[in-house]
Amino acid sequence: MGFRILDASAFYAGVPFGSSEDCYTTSSVFDEIKHIKKNHDALGTLLETNRLKIREPGIESVKFAVKESKDTGDFPQLSKQDISIIALGIEMNGEIISDDFAISNVAKNLGLRVSPIMTKGIKDVGKWIHYCPGCKTSHNTGKECPSCGTPLKRKLLKGKFISTPHHK
């Protein structure tokens, strides 16, 4: 079969422990989940049998993932681990296994395959915008309207595909 790129939620759900497919993750995600000890160090066994591979995305892929996540408005919700998973997905063009809505939105905007684990996944893909319910203006970022001081709200503009995957 193929391979999967796993974020932390995939490990917590036990995905690599019950799958025969090769799995990839980044060192920052591995550091986040390495305390998981199922069946007497199952993570160690996955690494020893080469079914779990730790791979770092290149700096250009990381920069591209950051840029695209800013374009979709998801960047403030993403950790460095999340960005590393998106960047690895860009480089390897692999299926990302994640329940994280921000990862899914950025990845799907890039045309990458995303499979949820314990949720139904995201229904709508798009770009987040910030708007002022007071003076009806739109803003790229911020917590309050620079014109009237009203707290900004966020909404998803559906179906706005931002980019195509960046390949080296």
C-alpha positions in Angstrom: 0.0 0.0 0.0 1.0 3.6 0.4 2.2 5.7 3.3 0.7 8.1 5.7 2.0 11.3 7.4 0.9 11.4 11.0 0.2 14.3 13.3 0.0 13.8 17.1 -3.7 13.0 17.1 -3.0 10.0 14.9 -0.6 8.6 17.5 -3.1 9.2 20.4 -5.8 7.4 18.4 -3.4 4.4 17.8 -3.2 4.7 14.0 0.4 3.5 13.5 -0.1 0.6 16.0 -2.9 -1.0 14.0 -1.7 -0.3 10.5 0.6 -2.1 8.1 1.3 1.0 6.1 4.5 2.9 6.5 4.1 6.1 8.6 6.1 9.3 8.5 6.2 12.0 11.1 8.5 14.9 12.0 10.9 15.0 15.0 8.9 17.8 16.6 5.7 15.6 16.5 7.7 12.6 17.8 9.0 14.6 20.7 5.4 15.6 21.5 4.1 12.0 21.6 7.1 9.9 22.6 5.7 9.4 26.1 3.1 7.0 24.6 4.0 3.5 25.8 1.6 1.0 24.4 2.6 -2.7 24.5 6.0 -2.1 26.0 7.4 0.6 23.9 5.4 0.1 20.7 6.9 3.3 19.3 10.4 1.8 19.6 9.2 -1.3 17.8 7.7 0.8 15.0 11.0 2.7 14.6 13.1 -0.5 14.7 11.0 -2.2 12.1 11.2 0.9 9.9 7.4 1.2 9.8 7.6 4.6 11.4 10.1 7.0 9.8 11.0 10.4 11.2 11.7 12.9 8.4 12.3 16.6 8.5 10.8 18.8 5.8 13.1 21.2 4.0 13.2 24.9 4.9 11.5 25.9 1.7 8.6 23.6 2.3 8.3 25.0 5.9 8.3 28.5 4.5 5.7 27.6 2.0 3.5 26.0 4.6 3.7 29.1 6.8 2.9 31.3 3.8 -0.1 29.2 2.8 -1.4 29.0 6.4 -1.2 32.8 6.6 -3.1 33.0 3.3 -5.9 30.8 4.6 -6.0 32.6 8.0 -5.2 29.3 9.9 -1.6 30.3 11.0 -2.6 31.6 14.5 -4.2 28.2 15.2 -1.2 26.1 14.1 1.8 24.9 16.2 5.3 24.4 14.9 4.5 20.7 14.9 1.4 21.3 12.7 3.4 23.4 10.3 6.0 20.6 10.0 3.3 18.1 9.1 1.9 20.3 6.4 5.4 20.9 5.1 6.1 17.2 5.0 2.8 16.6 3.2 3.8 19.2 0.6 7.2 17.6 0.0 6.1 14.0 0.0 2.6 14.5 -1.5 1.3 12.0 1.0 -2.0 11.5 2.8 -2.0 13.4 6.1 -3.8 11.7 9.0 -5.2 14.4 11.3 -8.2 15.5 13.2 -6.9 19.1 13.4 -9.2 21.4 11.5 -6.6 24.1 10.7 -4.1 21.4 9.3 -6.9 20.0 7.2 -8.0 23.4 5.8 -4.5 24.4 4.8 -3.7 20.9 3.4 -6.9 20.7 1.4 -6.4 24.2 0.1 -3.1 22.9 -1.3 -4.8 19.9 -2.9 -3.4 17.4 -0.4 -5.3 14.4 0.8 -6.3 14.5 4.5 -8.1 11.7 6.4 -9.6 12.3 9.8 -9.4 9.7 12.6 -12.0 10.3 15.3 -14.0 13.1 13.7 -15.9 13.4 10.4 -13.2 15.9 9.3 -13.9 19.3 7.8 -16.9 19.8 5.6 -16.0 23.2 4.1 -12.6 24.4 2.9 -11.8 28.0 2.5 -10.1 31.1 3.7 -10.7 32.7 7.1 -11.4 36.4 7.2 -11.8 38.7 10.2 -14.6 41.1 10.1 -16.1 43.9 12.2 -19.8 43.3 13.1 -20.0 47.0 14.0 -18.8 48.9 11.0 -19.0 45.9 8.5 -15.3 46.0 7.5 -12.9 43.1 6.7 -9.4 42.8 8.1 -6.6 40.3 7.6 -5.7 40.0 11.2 -6.3 41.5 14.6 -8.5 41.2 17.7 -10.4 44.4 17.4 -11.5 46.8 14.6 -8.9 49.5 14.1 -11.7 51.9 13.1 -14.3 51.5 15.9 -12.7 49.2 18.5 -15.4 46.4 18.2 -14.0 42.9 18.8 -13.4 41.2 15.4 -15.2 38.0 14.5 -13.9 35.2 12.2 -15.7 33.5 9.3 -14.8 31.1 6.6 -15.1 32.1 3.0 -15.9 28.7 1.5 -14.4 27.2 -1.6 -11.5 29.5 -2.0 -8.6 27.3 -3.1 -5.5 29.3 -2.4 -2.7 27.5 -4.1 -1.4 24.3 -5.6 1.2 22.1 -3.9 4.8 23.3 -4.1 7.2 20.6 -5.3 10.9 20.9 -5.6 
